[in-house]
Amino acid sequence: MEDYHRTNLGQQFAKLESEHPGESGFSIVRYGNNAFNLRLSMIDLAEETIDLQVYIWTRDDTGIIMAERILQAARRGVRVRLLVDDLGFGGEDMGLSTFNSHPNIEIRVFNPFANRNNRVLDFVFDLGRVNHRMHNKTLIADNSVALVGGRNIGDIYFGVGADTNFRDLDIFAVGPIVRDISSMFDHFWRSEHAVPVEALLPEPPSDEDIGQNVTSLYAQISQSDYPYDLESDVSEYKKLLQTRGDALIWAPGAIIWDDPDNLSQAADRGGEVATRFRNKLSKIDQSLVIESAYFVVGDGGVDKVKELSEKGVEVRVLTNSLLSNDVLAAHAGHANYRQGLVEAGAEIYEFRADSTAIRKTWVGDSKAGLHTKAMAFDGRSLFIGSFNLDPRSANINTEAGVYVESPILTAQLLEYMDEGVQPENAYRLSLDENGKLIWTTQDKGDVLRYNKDPLSTWGQRFTAGFIGILPIESQL
């Protein structure tokens, strides 16, 4: 949609855009309930187009509510394009086909499995292809506002998971960068890897199938005990969205993304996001602050940290602990290098599974996990997106994120990141007098120290250690 100014969303920010030539407006979206309601608000306010690109979409309360809002948008005439990764969506072919049957909704599936009933066969016989996944998370409304970040669609990403909730980040954007994000989406949409969903089923769903799926959708919503007042929250967020221009930080920014057409080449040289990150490291002279769910740097990463430290650069990293990590293999890969990172001069923190930094309001106990992918460079620029610092993000999957040059916005990000490393939220790793790792934290003001992964069992440590010696690091 080229004439984006004709919609209410486009008109809303047109004056601000004209006052900040060459810049875009940005806002960091920190906590789960705000992140979810912002998504619903963008969908509800869209008049002409919605483009959504996502890795995981779970059929739980937030997933169903989001689907229903998108269906409402399509019914009022909005053209909807959904691009979902086939691995992350979990094989919901009938659900996809049901939505795709609406004349205003078109769905494409990224790098689909050939065997729709037994994906293991594809992993066995076609691993070189199906191993590459689309890890991007992007929402664009009316080509005027966009949201990019680390959150998939599911309860655990929005602070309402019964068992686990993730700390995560998005960045909201208006201005010329939105058109660049739209161009990225269009490129993925036209890629040979994006297959129309109707090509995946031998025959389209019948009217009866569609009716049953829609009925099931509404039944699940009616039975949901979602803890937030959706209508009033979204109504309030609409008002905030319509008046939030004054809160935006205007600055130069860019969307950085991996071209899906280069997937087969990435293993040799890394994707675009990884390449740009490595180039940025050579220009840092003060500080590098990282919050990354999965952090597997390899020997080269340890050497780079040592080089930065010797240059006087302060390096700080927050990643998951053994108990907070949802991917045990990723923790095993990280564990192989954490002592070397500490010895190289980095401040290494691991997120506590009982952290309150996720700001959930769900009543009851749930484990905390870290899912953020953010970096701050020299206190002057930042990156927020889907890119983890691990081999899979660097060389196998496609990733995307927003880079912004703004000391003001970076200060806001650093304030958020500082919260994550507070003693009540994380363990700080250091070395004892014998050169062994120790974990230090606090509980109600008391300093606690551990000489092994805190609160873990022997079995958990053994399993992680065993995975750590397997020759699979390139896949982590």
C-alpha positions as CSV (number, residue, x, y, z in Angstrom):
1,M,0.0,0.0,0.0
2,E,1.9,3.0,-1.3
3,D,-0.6,5.8,-0.2
4,Y,-0.4,4.9,3.4
5,H,-1.3,8.4,4.5
6,R,-4.9,7.9,3.5
7,T,-5.6,5.7,6.5
8,N,-6.2,7.0,10.0
9,L,-2.9,5.3,11.2
10,G,-1.0,6.9,8.4
11,Q,-2.5,10.3,9.0
12,Q,-1.9,10.1,12.7
13,F,1.9,10.2,12.3
14,A,2.2,12.1,9.1
15,K,2.8,15.5,10.7
16,L,5.5,14.0,13.0
17,E,7.2,12.3,10.1
18,S,7.4,15.6,8.2
19,E,8.9,17.2,11.3
20,H,11.7,14.6,11.5
21,P,13.0,14.1,7.9
22,G,15.2,11.1,7.5
23,E,14.3,9.7,10.9
24,S,11.7,7.2,12.2
25,G,9.9,7.1,15.6
26,F,10.6,4.3,18.0
27,S,9.3,3.0,21.3
28,I,10.5,0.0,23.3
29,V,7.7,-2.4,24.3
30,R,8.9,-4.0,27.5
31,Y,6.2,-6.1,29.2
32,G,3.9,-8.9,28.1
33,N,0.4,-7.4,28.7
34,N,1.4,-4.1,26.9
35,A,2.9,-6.1,24.1
36,F,-0.2,-8.2,23.6
37,N,-2.7,-5.3,23.8
38,L,-0.5,-3.2,21.4
39,R,-0.8,-6.0,18.9
40,L,-4.6,-6.2,19.3
41,S,-4.8,-2.4,18.9
42,M,-2.8,-2.4,15.7
43,I,-5.1,-5.1,14.3
44,D,-8.2,-3.4,15.5
45,L,-7.2,0.0,14.1
46,A,-6.0,-1.4,10.7
47,E,-8.3,-0.2,7.8
48,E,-6.6,-1.6,4.7
49,T,-3.7,-4.1,5.4
50,I,-2.2,-6.3,8.0
51,D,1.0,-8.2,7.4
52,L,2.1,-10.7,10.1
53,Q,5.3,-12.8,10.0
54,V,5.8,-15.2,12.9
55,Y,7.8,-18.3,13.9
56,I,5.5,-19.8,16.6
57,W,1.8,-19.4,16.9
58,T,0.3,-21.5,19.8
59,R,-3.3,-22.5,20.0
60,D,-3.8,-21.2,23.6
61,D,-5.7,-18.2,24.9
62,T,-3.5,-15.5,23.4
63,G,-3.2,-17.4,20.1
64,I,-6.9,-17.9,19.8
65,I,-7.7,-14.3,20.8
66,M,-5.2,-13.0,18.2
67,A,-6.7,-15.2,15.5
68,E,-10.2,-14.0,16.3
69,R,-9.2,-10.4,16.1
70,I,-7.5,-11.0,12.7
71,L,-10.7,-12.7,11.5
72,Q,-12.7,-9.7,12.6
73,A,-10.3,-7.4,10.7
74,A,-10.8,-9.5,7.5
75,R,-14.6,-9.4,7.9
76,R,-14.5,-5.6,7.9
77,G,-12.5,-5.5,4.7
78,V,-8.9,-5.5,5.8
79,R,-6.5,-7.5,3.5
80,V,-4.5,-9.9,5.7
81,R,-1.3,-11.7,4.8
82,L,0.0,-14.2,7.3
83,L,3.5,-15.8,6.8
84,V,4.1,-18.5,9.3
85,D,7.0,-20.9,9.8
86,D,5.9,-24.6,9.3
87,L,7.9,-25.9,12.2
88,G,6.8,-23.2,14.6
89,F,3.1,-23.5,13.7
90,G,3.0,-27.1,14.6
91,G,1.3,-28.6,11.6
92,E,-2.1,-26.8,12.1
93,D,-3.0,-27.3,8.4
94,M,-6.7,-27.3,8.9
95,G,-6.7,-24.2,11.0
96,L,-4.5,-22.4,8.4
97,S,-6.8,-23.6,5.6
98,T,-9.9,-22.4,7.5
99,F,-8.5,-18.9,7.8
100,N,-7.1,-18.9,4.3
101,S,-10.7,-19.7,3.0
102,H,-11.7,-16.1,3.9
103,P,-11.4,-14.0,0.8
104,N,-9.5,-11.3,2.6
105,I,-7.0,-13.6,4.2
106,E,-4.0,-15.2,2.4
107,I,-1.6,-17.5,4.2
108,R,1.8,-18.8,3.1
109,V,3.9,-21.3,5.0
110,F,7.7,-20.9,5.1
111,N,9.8,-23.9,4.0
112,P,7.0,-26.5,4.6
113,F,7.6,-30.1,5.4
114,A,6.8,-32.5,2.5
115,N,5.5,-35.2,4.8
116,R,2.5,-33.6,6.5
117,N,1.8,-36.5,8.8
118,N,5.3,-37.5,9.9
119,R,7.9,-34.6,10.0
120,V,10.6,-36.9,11.4
121,L,10.9,-38.4,7.9
122,D,11.8,-35.0,6.5
123,F,14.4,-34.5,9.2
124,V,15.9,-37.9,8.3
125,F,15.8,-37.6,4.6
126,D,15.8,-33.9,3.8
127,L,17.6,-32.3,6.8
128,G,19.6,-29.9,4.6
129,R,16.4,-28.2,3.6
130,V,14.0,-28.4,6.5
131,N,16.7,-27.4,9.1
132,H,16.4,-23.8,7.9
133,R,13.6,-22.0,9.6
134,M,12.1,-18.4,9.5
135,H,12.6,-17.1,13.0
136,N,11.4,-13.5,12.2
137,K,8.6,-11.8,14.2
138,T,7.0,-8.8,12.5
139,L,3.5,-7.1,12.5
140,I,2.7,-4.3,10.1
141,A,-0.6,-2.4,10.0
142,D,-1.6,-0.2,7.1
143,N,2.0,0.2,6.1
144,S,2.1,2.9,8.8
145,V,3.1,1.2,12.1
146,A,5.2,-1.8,12.7
147,L,6.3,-4.1,15.6
148,V,9.5,-6.1,15.4
149,G,11.1,-8.2,18.2
150,G,11.5,-11.5,19.9
151,R,7.9,-12.4,20.9
152,N,6.0,-15.2,19.1
153,I,2.3,-15.6,19.6
154,G,1.4,-17.6,22.8
155,D,0.6,-17.2,26.4
156,I,4.2,-17.6,27.6
157,Y,5.3,-14.5,25.6
158,F,2.7,-12.2,27.1
159,G,3.0,-13.0,30.9
160,V,-0.1,-15.3,31.1
161,G,1.5,-18.7,30.9
162,A,0.4,-21.1,33.6
163,D,3.8,-22.9,33.8
164,T,6.4,-20.6,32.2
165,N,6.6,-16.9,31.3
166,F,9.3,-15.2,29.2
167,R,11.0,-11.8,29.6
168,D,11.1,-10.4,26.1
169,L,11.2,-7.2,24.0
170,D,9.7,-5.6,20.9
171,I,10.3,-2.3,19.3
172,F,7.4,-0.2,17.9
173,A,8.1,1.9,14.9
174,V,6.5,4.6,12.7
175,G,8.0,6.6,9.8
176,P,10.0,5.6,6.8
177,I,11.5,2.5,8.4
178,V,8.0,0.9,8.3
179,R,8.1,1.0,4.5
180,D,11.5,-0.8,4.7
181,I,10.0,-3.4,7.0
182,S,7.1,-3.8,4.6
183,S,9.6,-4.3,1.7
184,M,11.3,-7.1,3.8
185,F,8.0,-8.8,4.4
186,D,7.2,-8.6,0.6
187,H,10.5,-10.2,-0.2
188,F,9.8,-13.1,2.2
189,W,6.3,-13.3,0.8
190,R,7.5,-13.6,-2.8
191,S,10.3,-16.1,-1.9
192,E,10.2,-19.5,-3.3
193,H,10.3,-20.8,0.3
194,A,6.9,-19.2,1.0
195,V,4.3,-21.7,-0.2
196,P,0.5,-21.0,-0.3
197,V,-1.2,-23.0,2.3
198,E,-3.7,-24.4,-0.3
199,A,-0.8,-26.2,-1.9
200,L,-0.1,-28.3,1.2
201,L,-3.5,-30.0,1.4
202,P,-4.8,-32.5,-1.1
203,E,-8.2,-30.7,-1.2
204,P,-9.6,-27.5,0.4
205,P,-11.6,-27.7,3.6
206,S,-15.3,-28.2,3.2
207,D,-17.8,-25.6,4.4
208,E,-18.6,-27.9,7.2
209,D,-15.0,-28.2,8.2
210,I,-14.7,-24.4,8.1
211,G,-17.8,-24.0,10.2
212,Q,-16.6,-26.5,12.8
213,N,-13.2,-24.8,13.1
214,V,-14.7,-21.3,13.5
215,T,-17.1,-22.6,16.1
216,S,-14.3,-24.3,18.0
217,L,-12.4,-21.0,17.9
218,Y,-15.2,-19.0,19.5
219,A,-15.9,-21.8,22.0
220,Q,-12.3,-21.7,23.2
221,I,-12.4,-17.9,23.6
222,S,-15.6,-18.1,25.6
223,Q,-14.0,-20.7,28.0
224,S,-10.8,-18.7,28.4
225,D,-9.8,-17.4,31.8
226,Y,-7.5,-14.8,30.2
227,P,-6.6,-12.5,33.2
228,Y,-6.7,-9.1,31.5
229,D,-9.8,-7.1,30.7
230,L,-9.3,-7.2,26.9
231,E,-11.9,-4.8,25.8
232,S,-11.0,-2.0,28.3
233,D,-7.3,-2.6,27.9
234,V,-7.4,-2.5,24.1
235,S,-9.7,0.6,24.2
236,E,-7.2,2.4,26.4
237,Y,-4.3,1.2,24.2
238,K,-6.0,2.6,21.2
239,K,-6.1,6.0,22.9
240,L,-2.5,5.6,23.8
241,L,-1.6,4.6,20.2
242,Q,-3.5,7.5,18.8
243,T,-1.7,10.0,21.1
244,R,1.7,8.3,21.6
245,G,3.5,10.5,19.1
246,D,4.9,12.7,21.9
247,A,6.4,9.6,23.5
248,L,8.2,8.3,20.4
249,I,12.0,8.8,20.1
250,W,12.9,10.0,16.6
251,A,16.2,8.8,15.3
252,P,18.0,7.2,12.3
253,G,17.1,3.5,12.2
254,A,17.1,0.5,9.9
255,I,15.6,-3.0,9.6
256,I,18.4,-5.6,9.4
257,W,17.4,-9.0,8.0
258,D,18.6,-12.2,6.5
259,D,17.6,-12.9,2.9
260,P,15.7,-16.3,2.7
261,D,17.1,-16.8,-0.8
262,N,20.6,-17.0,0.7
263,L,19.8,-19.7,3.3
264,S,22.0,-22.4,1.7
265,Q,25.0,-19.9,1.7
266,A,24.7,-18.7,5.3
267,A,26.5,-21.7,6.8
268,D,29.7,-20.7,5.0
269,R,29.8,-17.0,5.9
270,G,26.9,-16.3,8.3
271,G,23.7,-14.3,7.5
272,E,23.3,-10.6,7.1
273,V,22.4,-10.0,10.7
274,A,25.4,-11.9,12.0
275,T,27.7,-10.1,9.5
276,R,26.5,-6.7,10.5
277,F,26.9,-7.6,14.2
278,R,30.5,-8.7,13.7
279,N,31.2,-5.5,11.8
280,K,29.7,-3.4,14.6
281,L,31.9,-5.1,17.2
282,S,35.0,-3.7,15.5
283,K,33.7,-0.1,16.0
284,I,32.9,-0.4,19.8
285,D,35.2,1.5,22.1
286,Q,33.2,1.8,25.4
287,S,30.6,-0.9,26.2
288,L,28.7,-3.8,24.8
289,V,25.6,-4.9,26.7
290,I,23.8,-8.1,25.6
291,E,20.6,-9.8,26.7
292,S,20.2,-13.0,24.7
293,A,18.1,-16.1,25.5
294,Y,20.6,-18.4,23.8
295,F,24.3,-17.5,24.0
296,V,26.7,-19.9,22.4
297,V,29.7,-18.0,21.2
298,G,32.4,-20.6,20.4
299,D,36.1,-20.1,20.9
300,G,36.1,-17.2,18.4
301,G,33.5,-15.4,20.6
302,V,35.6,-15.8,23.7
303,D,38.6,-14.5,21.8
304,K,36.6,-11.5,20.6
305,V,35.5,-10.7,24.2
306,K,39.1,-10.9,25.3
307,E,40.1,-8.5,22.5
308,L,37.3,-6.0,23.5
309,S,38.2,-6.2,27.2
310,E,41.9,-5.6,26.5
311,K,40.8,-2.5,24.5
312,G,38.9,-1.2,27.6
313,V,35.4,-2.2,26.4
314,E,33.1,-3.3,29.2
315,V,31.2,-6.4,28.1
316,R,28.1,-7.5,30.0
317,V,25.8,-10.5,29.1
318,L,22.6,-11.8,30.5
319,T,21.5,-15.2,29.3
320,N,19.5,-18.1,30.7
321,S,20.5,-20.3,33.6
322,L,20.2,-24.0,33.5
323,L,16.7,-23.9,35.2
324,S,15.4,-20.9,33.3
325,N,16.4,-22.1,29.8
326,D,13.7,-23.7,27.7
327,V,16.3,-25.3,25.3
328,L,18.6,-27.6,27.3
329,A,21.0,-28.0,24.3
330,A,21.4,-24.2,24.1
331,H,22.4,-24.1,27.8
332,A,24.8,-27.0,27.2
333,G,26.5,-25.0,24.5
334,H,26.7,-21.9,26.6
335,A,28.1,-23.8,29.5
336,N,31.1,-24.9,27.5
337,Y,32.3,-21.2,27.2
338,R,31.1,-19.4,30.2
339,Q,34.3,-19.9,32.2
340,G,36.3,-18.7,29.3
341,L,34.1,-15.6,29.0
342,V,34.6,-14.7,32.6
343,E,38.4,-15.2,32.3
344,A,38.3,-13.0,29.2
345,G,36.9,-10.2,31.3
346,A,33.2,-10.3,30.6
347,E,30.5,-9.8,33.2
348,I,28.3,-12.9,32.8
349,Y,24.9,-13.2,34.4
350,E,22.4,-16.0,34.2
351,F,18.7,-15.4,34.6
352,R,16.9,-16.8,37.7
353,A,13.9,-19.1,37.1
354,D,12.2,-17.3,40.0
355,S,12.9,-13.8,38.7
356,T,10.2,-11.2,38.9
357,A,11.6,-9.2,36.0
358,I,9.0,-10.6,33.6
359,R,6.3,-8.5,35.3
360,K,3.6,-11.1,35.0
361,T,0.2,-10.5,36.6
362,W,-1.0,-14.1,36.3
363,V,-2.1,-15.4,39.7
364,G,-0.1,-18.4,40.6
365,D,3.4,-19.8,40.4
366,S,5.2,-20.1,37.1
367,K,8.8,-20.4,36.0
368,A,10.6,-17.4,34.5
369,G,12.6,-17.7,31.4
370,L,14.6,-15.2,29.2
371,H,13.6,-14.8,25.6
372,T,15.0,-11.3,24.9
373,K,17.3,-10.6,22.0
374,A,18.7,-7.1,22.5
375,M,22.1,-5.3,22.4
376,A,23.3,-1.9,23.3
377,F,26.5,-0.5,21.8
378,D,28.5,2.2,23.6
379,G,25.4,3.6,25.1
380,R,24.6,5.2,21.7
381,S,22.9,2.6,19.6
382,L,20.9,-0.6,19.9
383,F,19.5,-3.7,18.2
384,I,16.2,-5.4,19.1
385,G,14.9,-8.4,17.2
386,S,14.8,-12.1,16.8
387,F,18.6,-12.7,16.6
388,N,20.2,-14.9,19.3
389,L,23.9,-15.0,19.7
390,D,24.2,-18.7,18.7
391,P,25.2,-20.6,15.6
392,R,21.6,-21.3,14.6
393,S,20.7,-17.6,14.4
394,A,23.9,-16.8,12.7
395,N,24.1,-19.5,10.1
396,I,20.9,-21.5,9.8
397,N,17.6,-19.6,10.4
398,T,16.5,-16.2,9.0
399,E,16.4,-13.4,11.5
400,A,15.4,-9.7,11.6
401,G,15.7,-6.8,14.0
402,V,15.7,-3.0,14.2
403,Y,18.9,-1.1,14.6
404,V,18.6,2.5,16.0
405,E,21.2,5.2,16.6
406,S,19.9,7.1,19.6
407,P,21.5,7.7,23.0
408,I,18.0,8.4,24.5
409,L,16.4,5.2,23.3
410,T,19.6,3.2,24.2
411,A,19.4,4.7,27.7
412,Q,15.8,3.4,28.0
413,L,17.0,-0.1,26.8
414,L,19.9,-0.1,29.3
415,E,17.5,0.8,32.1
416,Y,15.4,-2.3,31.2
417,M,18.5,-4.4,30.9
418,D,19.9,-3.3,34.3
419,E,16.7,-4.6,35.9
420,G,17.4,-8.1,34.5
421,V,20.9,-8.3,36.2
422,Q,19.8,-7.3,39.6
423,P,20.7,-9.8,42.3
424,E,17.1,-10.8,42.8
425,N,16.7,-11.6,39.1
426,A,20.1,-13.1,38.1
427,Y,23.2,-14.9,39.2
428,R,26.5,-13.3,38.5
429,L,29.3,-15.7,37.5
430,S,32.8,-15.2,38.8
431,L,35.8,-17.4,39.7
432,D,36.8,-18.5,43.2
433,E,40.4,-18.7,44.5
434,N,40.9,-22.0,42.7
435,G,39.7,-20.7,39.4
436,K,36.4,-22.5,39.6
437,L,33.1,-20.9,38.6
438,I,30.8,-19.6,41.4
439,W,27.3,-18.1,41.1
440,T,26.3,-15.2,43.4
441,T,22.9,-13.8,44.0
442,Q,20.7,-12.5,46.8
443,D,17.6,-13.7,48.6
444,K,15.8,-11.1,50.8
445,G,19.1,-9.2,51.2
446,D,21.1,-12.3,52.0
447,V,24.1,-13.1,49.7
448,L,24.0,-16.6,48.3
449,R,26.8,-18.4,46.5
450,Y,26.7,-21.7,44.6
451,N,29.6,-23.7,43.2
452,K,27.4,-25.5,40.6
453,D,24.3,-24.5,38.5
454,P,22.0,-23.0,41.2
455,L,19.2,-25.2,42.4
456,S,19.7,-27.8,39.7
457,T,19.7,-31.6,40.2
458,W,22.5,-33.9,39.5
459,G,20.4,-35.4,36.7
460,Q,19.9,-32.0,35.0
461,R,23.6,-31.2,35.2
462,F,24.6,-34.6,33.9
463,T,22.2,-34.3,30.9
464,A,23.4,-30.8,30.1
465,G,27.0,-31.9,30.4
466,F,26.5,-34.9,28.2
467,I,24.8,-32.8,25.5
468,G,27.7,-30.4,25.8
469,I,30.2,-33.0,24.6
470,L,28.2,-34.0,21.5
471,P,29.4,-32.6,18.2
472,I,26.2,-30.6,17.6
473,E,27.4,-27.0,18.4
474,S,26.8,-25.9,14.8
475,Q,23.1,-26.7,15.2
476,L,22.5,-24.8,18.5
